[in-house]
Amino acid sequence: MRYISTRGSAPSLGFEDVLLTGLATDGGLYVPESLPKFSLEEIRSWRGLSYSELAFKVMFPFVEEAIPADDFRAMLDDTYSQFAHKAVAPLVQLDSNEWVMELFRGPTLAFKDFALQLLGRLLDYVLEKRKQHVVIMGATSGDTGSAAIEGCRRCEHVDIFILHPYQRVSEVQRRQMTTVQGDNIHNLAVKGNFDDCQRMVKASFSDQSFLNGKTQLVAVNSINWARIMAQIVYYFQASLALGGPDRSMAFSVPTGNFGDIFAGYLAREMGLPISQLVIATNQNDILHRFMSGNRYEQQQLEHTLSPSMDIMVSSNFERLLFDLHGRDGDAVRDLLERAQQGPVSIEDYRWKNARKLFDSAAVDDAGTCDTIRDVFETNEYLLDPHTAIGVKAARTCRRDPAVPMITLGTAHPAKFPDAVKQSGVGATPELPQHLADLFDREERYTVLEDDLDAVQGFIASHWKHA
């Protein structure tokens, strides 16, 4: 399988090179030249498979030219055996035909573990084969950083530099990153917001001259195709558990960077019956404003109770725009260049085509707290603020009560005790046993100004072979 850029002018690559490249040389994101397609009969035959067995069925077509089947199976078995629930992505029922899929049973209590625990193993495999050392550079609004560090900290061939917005992630999120010990792990607290961090990552990938040709950057953000690929699997898992593929499903996805919900779109394109995808956002609602009114416009970023979604530039949205424009890279480049100058829209028929599948809702902090409280009072089930936004959006946008509605539960509530406290439920979420001593662990991080030269200078002088 070959991978092509959403902006049309970069060379196509195989899986190994896409894994290590991140952004394409033309500034675009890599997507498969064509997707594997599964028949209903084939999907039906996967009922009863373990999560890792299902992951192999869904993902192997994306990697088969780079990784032998037995090696990939072993990687998947090792990855998902580290999760704290045998089902890996268990479903919890909230109401008639309404469910939460718990994606926070991995080591760092967030959905990012599904992809980043696998990404670390993929990198180890490919870098060992190539005898190559790389620098991982990523930006996080909270969860990606800890999952990337946990997934990649044992990799012999990487140094890890994770940028997070200083004092704009929860304390649990910060400590999950900054208490992991290792000479190859560097946490950088940038005096800016997530979009500032992400801009510096993108600029560094576009021009890596600050590394003097001695190494290369590798992406762990969801611009890395391997991240998207791994997230496709749990849509199949949920569907098969609730009667799919013989009935269609609806999913509500808390999203800031559009990667997780784009994986659901891909699952549908690969043959899984999905009738509705709900984009659930907080006050930073650029995706909702586009999907509800065909207006893509950046506004001032707001700090909210759901910090992992405090994002205004949704990188993976470019991958959907590529498909909406008939995979015309020039059209995507033109649109995104114009979006830097002001609001943009797409042709009405393209937007209406997207609306056939997608709905959206924006939920403010008050609505988030109301939903946490309502679900706790009716179910004695505690939601984190991001999942609460997903549940509220699902209930607001639901088209057909006969279709199962599944909200992706993206994080454990213990990661966001302030939001839980503000909801007034009177319950305190406890950290799982393996993180019980988190607040006693020593922290290590470096505070830097919101300055590209300062960040690049730090990386250039601190990676292992600098």
N, C-alpha and C positions, 0 to 999 in steps of 0.2 A: 504494500500500500504506500502511495506517495502522498505528501502533504503540500498544500499550496497556500500562498499568502492571501489574506483578505484584501490586499491592495494591489495584487496582480502582477507585480514586476520582479519579485524575488524568485530565485530558483526553487523548484520543488525539491523536497528532501525526504529521506527515509526516516523511520521512527527514531533511531538512535540520534541522528542529528537534530531532529525536532526536540527531543528530550533535552538536549544540551544547549539549544540555541535561544529559546525564549522568543523575543521579538524577531520577526523577519527583517532582513536588511532594508526593506522598503518601508519599515515602520508598522507593517501589518501583523496580524496574528495567524498562526498556522491552523489550518483545518484539513481534514481528509479530502483528497480529490474526489472520492465517492464513499458513501457509507455502506457498511454491510447491511443487508436486508434479511429479516427473519420472518418466516411465514407463521400464521397463527398455530399451525400444527406443530412447528418446531418449538415455539414458545411454550405451548401446552405441554410438550414433552419434558420441560424443565421443572415441572411441579415436583416438590419434594426434595430438590437439590439443596445441599448446604450452601451457605452464602458464598464460600470460596469457590465451590463448584460452579455456581451460577455466574460468578465474576469471570471465571475462565471462559464460559460459553459466550458471554457478552463482549469481553475485551480482547480475546486472543486474535480475532481478525485484524485488530489495529497494530499488533506487535509481531505477528507470526514470521515476518521476514527478518526480524532482528533477534528474536529470543525463541529457543526450542521449547516445545510444549511442556516437557517435563520440568524444565527450569522455571517456566512461568507459573506452572501449578504450584511448585514448591514455594515460590515467592508469595503467592496469594495465600496459601495455607499458613505461612509464617505470619503474614500481615494480620489476617483476621482472627488468628488464634489469640492475639493480644487484646481483644475486646472483652469487656466484662459481662457480656450476655451471649449465650450460645447462639441466639438468633441473629446476633450482630446488629441488626436494625429492627428491633421489635416494634410492633404496633400496639398502641393503647387506644381503647375506644372512649370517646367523650360523649357521644350521643348516637342516635339512630343514623347509621351510615356516615358518621363523622369520626375521624381517626387522627392521632398524632403518631408519626413514625419517629421513634427515638434514635437520632443519629449522634448521640453524645455518649455512647458507651465505650469509646476508645480512650487511649491513655490521657489525652488532654481535654476530654469532656466537650468536644465540639465536632461538628460534621466534617471539619477539615481533616480529621484523622483518617477518614476513608481513603482520601487521595494521598495525603502527605506521608503516611506510614508506608504506603506502597512506593511513593516516589523515592524515598530514601533507599529502598531496596533496589529499585530500578537503576538509580545512579550508581550504587555500589557495583552492580553487575556490569554496567557498561563501562564505567571508569576503570575497573580492574582489568577488563578485557583490553582497553585501550592504553593502560598504564599512564593515565592522564590525571592531573590534579586541577581542580577548578575552584572558583569562588562563587558561593551562593549569595546572591543579593536579593533581598525581598523587602517589601513594605507590608505592614500589617495594621489593621484597625482593631486588632485584639487577638483573634483566634488563629490566624494563619501563622503568626510568628512562633507560638508555642508548639503548634503541631509540626511545623517545619523543623524546629530545633529537636524535638523529640524524635521525629522520623529520620533525621539526618545526622544526629550527633555522633553516632558510632561509625559513620562513613570515614574510611581512612583517607579518602582522596578529595576531601572538601574542607574549605573554611567557610563559616556561615556568618553573614552580616545581616541582621534584621533591623530595619528602621521602624520605630513606632512613634506616634505623636506624643510628645512629652505631656504627662498629666491628663491625657485624653483616652486612656484605656482603663478598665476597672482594675482594682488592686490585685484581684485573683489572676486576671489575664496577664498583668505585668509580672507578677511573681512567678507564674508558670514559665515565663521566658527567662527571667533574670536570675533564677536560682539553679538553673542547670549548669553544672560545672564542666568545663572543658576548654583546653587551650585553643580550640578551633571555633569557639562560639563567641560572638561579639554582638551585644545588644546596644543599639544606638537610639537614644531618646532625642528626637528632633523637635526643636521649638517651633512647631507648626502643626498643621492638621494632616489627616491621612492623605488627602490629595497632594499636599506638598511632598510627602514622603514618596508617593507613587510617581510623581513627576520626576523626582531625582533618580528613581530606579529606571524609569523609561529613558531618561537622558543618558544615563550611564550605559545602558544596553546599546543605545544608538551610537555612542562614541566611547569605546573602551580603551582609548589611548592612555588613560591615566594608569593602566596596568602595564604599560611599556612592553606589550606583546609577550609577557612572561606567563600569563594564564588567561582564562576567559571566564565571563560571568555566566551563571546558570540561574534560571528563574524558578522560584517556588510559588510565586503568585499564580492566580488562575489564568494568566496569559499562557502558562505552560500547558500544552495539550494533554499531558498525562494527568493533570488535575481534573480536567473535564471528563476525560475517558473513564476515570474511576468512579465518578459521581453518576454516571448513567445507570450503573448496576442496580442501585437501590430503588429506582423506579420500577424495574422489572420485578424486584423482590416484593415490593408492596402489592403490585398488581396480582402476582401469582398467589399471594396469601389471601386475597379478597375476591377470588373468582375470575381473575383475568387469565388468559386474554379473551375469554368468552363474554366478558362485560367490560365496558369502558370505565376509565377512572378519571377523576379530577384531582389536581394537586395545587396546594397553596404553598408558595415558597418565599420565606423571608429572604430578601436579596438586596445587596448593595452594589456588587460588582457584576451581577448578572450571570456568573458562572454556573451556579447551582441550578437555576431555572433553565439555562441553555442546555444543560445536560438532560433535562426532562424533554425539551424540544427535540433533542437528538434521539432519545428513546422512542418518541413517537415517529420520527422519520425512519427509524430502523424497524418499525413494524408493530410497536406496542400501542394498543388502543388507548389513547388519551384524548378526552373530549374538551378539557379545559385546563389551562395553566394560569394561576393567579399570581401576579407580581405583587408582593406585599412589601411596602416600604414605610419608613418613618417620615418625619418632616422633610428630610432630604429626598425629595420626591421627583427627581428629574425623570425617572422611568415611568412613574404614574402620570406625570403631565404629558409625556409623549404618548403613552398608550391610550389615555383617555381623550386627548385633544390634538394629537399629531403636532406637538410643539416640543422640540428638544432644545432646552435652554439652561445653561448653567446659572445657578444663583449662589448666594452666600451660604456656606456650609454652617449648619447648626449642630451644636453639641447636645446629644439626647441621652435618654436612659438605655438606648439600644446602640451602643457605640460601634459595634461591628458593621452597622449599616450607615454610619456617618460618612458617606461617600457621595460625591457629586459627579465624578467622571467614572462611569461604569464601563470598564475596559472591554468586557466580554460582549457588550451590546454590539460591538463592531462585527462580531461573528454572525449575529442574527441579521444585521443590516446587509451583510454580504449576500445572504440567501434571499432576503427581501428584494434585493436589486439584481436578482438573476445571476449572482456570482460575478458581477461586474466590478472588478477591483478599482478601475478608474472612477466609477461613480461613487464608490465608498470613500475613496481618498478625497474627492471633491467635496462631498457632504461634510466630512469630518474637519476638513480645512476651513470650510465656511462656519462650522459650529464653534471654532475658536474665536470668531469675530462677533457672533451674536446668535439669536435663535434661528433654527432651521426646521423645516418640515420635509417630509417625503411625499411623493405623488399619492394622491388620495386613494387610488386603487391598491397601491402597495400597503398603505396603512390599514385599509379595510381588510386586506388579506391577512394581516397579522392579527386583527381583532377577531377573526374567526376562531382562533385558538386562545388568545391572551385576553385576560381582564386584569385590572389593577386597582389597588386601593392604597391610600396613605393614611397612617394612623399616628396621631400625636402621642405625647407622653401620657396625657390624661386617659386617652383611649386604651393605651397599653396597660396602665395600672387597673383600669376598670375590667379589662379582659382577664388579667391575672387573678383578680379578686373573684370575678364571676365564675371562672372555671374551678377555682379552689372551693368556693362555696357549694357548687353543684356536684363536684366530683372528688373533692379532697385530693386534687392533682395540681401540682405546682408547676407553672410554666416559667421559663425565662422570658425576658422582655421581647426578644426577637421572635420566639415561637408564638408568644401572645399576639404579636402583630400579624403573624401568619394565620392564626385562628380567627382573629377579628376580620381580616381581609377575606378569608374563606367564607365566613358567614355573610359578609356584605355582598360578595360577588357571585355567590353560588347560583348556577343556572338551573340545575335539575336535582332535586332532593333524592331522586331514585339512583343517581350516580354516586358511588362512594367518593367522599371528599377527604383527602389525606393531606394534612399539614405537615411539612417537614420540621421536626423538632431539632433545631440547629445547635442548641447548647444547653448544658446543665444549668439549672437555676442558681446553683451555688456560685457560679461565676459572676453573678450580678445581684449580690445581696441588697444593694441600695435600691434597686428597682423593686425587688420583692418587698422590702420594708415600706417603700412609698405606696405600694398597692394596699397596704393596711390589712393584709391577710392574717397577721399575727403569727406567722410561721417563719422559722429561720431555716433556710436550706443548708444541709450539712455537706461538706466535701466528702467524697468517697474515701475509703480507708487509705488508698495509696497516695492520697494528697493531704492526709489529716495533719501532717506537720508542716504544711506549706509556709505558714506564717513564721515559723521558726528557722527557716533556711536562709542562708546568707545570699544577699542579692549582689549582682555585678552588672552595671551598665554605665554607659558614657553619655552624658548630655552634650549635644552639639547644637549650634545655631542652624537655622533653616537656610543653609548655604551649601550649594553643590560642591564647591571646591573643598570645603571643610570635610564633607562626608567622603568624597573621593580620596582626599589626602589621607584620611584615617584608614580607609580600606587598603590603599596602596602600601602603607607602612606597617600594617598589622597582619596581613595574610602570611601563612606559614613560611613561604619561600621568598618573602619580600627582601 
